[in-house]
Amino acid sequence: MIDSIGKAVHTRIDSFLYGLGFFMNVLREAVRFFRRRQVGFKVLVMQILFTGFEALRINAVMSLGIGAAIIVIGTSLLPQFGQSQLLYTILIIVITRELGPLLTAFVVIARSGTAIATELGTMVVDHEIEAYVSVGVNPISFLVVPRFLGMVVSLLILTIYFNIFGLLGSFLVVQVVRPVGFQEYFRNLLTTLTVSDILSGLGKAVVFGTIISVVSSFQGFSVSRASTEIPVAGIRAVGQSFMLCILADVVITLMQYA
């Protein structure tokens, strides 16, 4: 029993160190990416289109629904306690600092995280990675770095998009259910909104994009030879990305409010 526990711990440590080395290699190649002319730029553009552009609609629906729900509930309950002004503080904290970047990351994990893991896993099984290496092409630089940069850029765009729809678009939705004065709403919103609120959400978007892209790529490359390992890699990528994004969100939030 002790032997099996020791082997399990040793395997986890090796996996962690290998993943850390993989992450450092990605960062090193990302710095060199724009210094060289390469077709990897096309992969970067396609990743931004797939991860960012194609997720705009679902992101808009989520942000509108959450923003409208906060306004409706807040205008109903907060006046009972004489705290009507807290509506805008709650709206900004929930949309820009917390749920905005986190829900956006969840959507990207479900759509793009699994796609990256399964795509790279398929390339490993089909020996495409070996073909790149045989002709002198670095798979990290050509395959991982464009997806890494594309994921980070897409998370930033989607988070900004979520903030705009959550803070401004939800105002239009609420007018159908519980009308709120236009000047009063935007005056109070702009008075409460600070630069740190915006930067907090964007900072989380960068961290989440890094986590999702690196974990998904790492799991994709972890596939050996069997095609049955590909869906397993996708499941692991989703599970680990969810867990690490939540942990990162908790750590960043504690650093902000502690």
Buried (B, 14 or more C-beta within 10 A) or exposed (E): EEEEEEEEEEEEEEEEEEBEEBBEBBEEBBEEBEEEEBEBBEBBEEBBEBBBEEBBEBBBEBBBBBBBBBBBEBBEEBEEEEEBEBBBBBBBBBBBBBBBBBBBBBBBBBBBBBBBBBBBBBBBBEEBBEEBEEEEBBBBBBBBBBBBBBBBBBBBBBBBBBBEBBBBBBBEBBBEEEEBEEEEBBEBBEEBBEEEBBEBBBBBBBBBBBBBBBBBBBBBBBBEEEEEBBEBBBEBBBEBBBEBBBEBBEEBBEEEEE
